Amino acid sequence: MIRVLLADDQPLIRSGFRALLDIEDDIEVVAEAADGREAVELAREHLPDIALVDVQMPELDGIEATRRIAADPALAAVHVVILTNYSLDEYVFEALRAGAAGFLVKDIRPEDFLHAVRVAARGEALLAPSITRKLIDRYVTQPPAPGAGLADLTRREREAVALVARGLSNDEIAARMVISPLTAKTHVNRAMTKLGARDRAQLVVFAYESGLDRSPGG
């Protein structure tokens, strides 16, 4: 069962998301928060698998709430997905840096929203296609920052990280690299360990910062 925390200052938005989630047999909404501070408190109380957090809330905005959840060792298993009305790229990288596992716009189709919750629960990076496009457009026009830890990765690990940044699942990475899904997962997990990444979303941050998303292997 996927346990979900909803955090949004608009009751109507929360009730809409809850209505979608409650009818699913494998998803349970365990708590609702009306501001960022309450979201952090409820995350500590309920230990959900997923925290769906609005980016703009009173008391504490979604990015700071994400930062506090990600910084708490007791909440290491909580995957935060940031929600917003707009695909504003100035929020995207900051949210990922803060520890978000994904970023979705609220006009997402219901079936895509439910799929997103399940993807995030598996620990995979989650970015709406429009947001991924904004990230790519932004970072291909800027010189990459020095990638701390890049030298520690093997060639195959670099390839795997580059493919994670392109939004590929382990199965898709395996097909692209002509290896088994288990080997692909191993490459990704070893890269996360070497880079100190909390999850796949932070591998995306690393890939964009280091220029790996533009590597020939990706």
N, C-alpha and C positions, 0 to 999 in steps of 0.2 A: 504494500500500500504506500503510495506517494503522499506524504503529509505536507500540506501547503499553508503558508502564512500569507495573508493578503494585507498589503499596506498602501492605503490611498486615502487622501483626506476627503474624497468625494464618496459619500455613501452609495450613490447610484452606480458609480463605477465598480465599487466593491461588490455590490449585490449582483451586478451583471456577470462579473467574473465568477462569483460564487455559484451562480445558477448554472454556468457552463461546467464547472468542475464537479459540482455535487452529483450530477447525473452519471458520472463516470465511475465504474466499479473499482478502478484501481487508484483513485485519487480521493483524498479527504482534506477538506479545509479545516484546520485545527484552531485558527485564530484570525482575527481581523484587527488591524491597527489604523488609527486615523492620523497619525503623525510619525515622524521618523524615530523620535525617542521611544514611543510606545512600541514601535516595530522591533527595536533592539531588545527591549524588556521582554516582549512576547517571544522573540526568538530564543532568548535564554530560558524562558519558562517552558516552552513547548518543544524545542529542538526540532523544528520542521526540516524536511528534506529540501524544500524549496521556499524561498521568501520572494514573493513578487512585490517589488518595491517601486512606488511612484518616484520619479526623479525630483519632483518639486512638491514638498510638503512643509507644513509649519513645524515649529520646534526644532526640527533637525531635517535637513533635506535628504533625499534618497542616497546621494553619493556619500555623505558623512555617515549615514546609518549603515551603508554597505561597508565603509571603512572600519567602523566599530565592530561589526559582525565578523568581518574577515580577520581582524586583529585579535579576536578572542579565541584562544585555543579550544575552549569548550564548545565552540560553534564551528569547528573545522569542517564538519560534515554538512553544514548548511550552504546550499548553492543559491546565491542571490541573483535574481533576474530583474534588471531595471526596466521600468515601464514609463513611457512618455507619450504625450499627444503628438509630438513632433520628432522627426529624425534629425535632431540637431547635432551635428558632428562635434561641436565643442564639448558636449557632454560624454560622448562615446569613449574617448580615450581615457578621460578622467575616471569614468565609471569602471572601466576595465583595470586601470591602475589601482583603484580602490579595492578591487577584489571581486567585482561582479563576474558571474559566470556567463552572463548574456545580457542582451539589450533588445527590447522589442517595442515597436510602436503600437499604440492602443487600437489602431484601425485594422489590426491583423484579423484575418478570417478566423472564425471559431475553430475550424478543424486544424488550422495552422497553430493556433494558440495552444490547443491541447497537445499537439505533437511537440511543441516547444517545451512545454512543462515536462514531458517524458524525456526529451533529449537532455534537458538540464539536469534531471534527476539521475541520469546515467553519468553525469560528470563531464559531458561534452560541451565545448564552447558553443555559444548560441548567439548569432547575430542575424537580425533581419536582413534580407538581401539588399535593401536600399541603404542600410547602414554600412554593410560590408563594402558596397560600392563607394561610399563616401570616404571610408578609410583608405581604400586602395587609391582613389583619386588624389587624396591628400598626401599620402606618403610616397607615391611614385614621383612626386614633383619636389620632394625635399631630400637632401643628402642624409643617409642614415647616420644615426648616432653610433659611437663605438659600442659594439655589443659585448658587454661584460660576460665572460663565461663562454663566449662563442668558440674559443680555442679548445675548450674541454669537450665539445661535441664531436662525435665521429661524423664522417661524411654522410652515412645513412641516417644518423640522428638529425643532422641538419636538413636532409631531404624531408624527413618525417615532419619536422617542425614547420617547414615551409608549406607543406600540404595541409597541416592543421590550420595554418593561417588562412588558407584558401577555403576553409569550411568543410574539408573532407572528413568523413568518419574513418574509423580504423579499417573497416572493410574496404572502403574506397582507397585509402592509402595503400593497403595491401595490394589491391589490383594495379594501382599506378606504379608501385615499386616492384611488382612481380615477386611478392613474398607472401607468407601466410598472415592471416589476421592476427594471430598470436605474436608473431615476430614484429608486426607493425605496432601492436600495443606495447610490446617491450621497448621498442625504439622511443616511442612517445613517453612512456613512463620513466625511462632512463634520462631522457632530456629534461623532463620536469624535475627529477631529483637533482641533476647536475646544476640546473639553473635556479633551483629553489622556488619553482613555480607552484602556486597553490592548486591550480587546475589548468585545464586546456586553454581557458580564456587568457591566462597570463602568458601562455606560450604565444598566443596571437600578439600580445603586446610586445614581447621580445622579438618576434619575427619582424614586425613593422619597424621597431627601433633599430634593429641590426641590419635590416635590408634583406633578410632571408626570404621574405615573401617575393622577392624579385630574383631569387637565385635560379640558375638554369635547371637545377634538379627539381624545382617546384613547378 
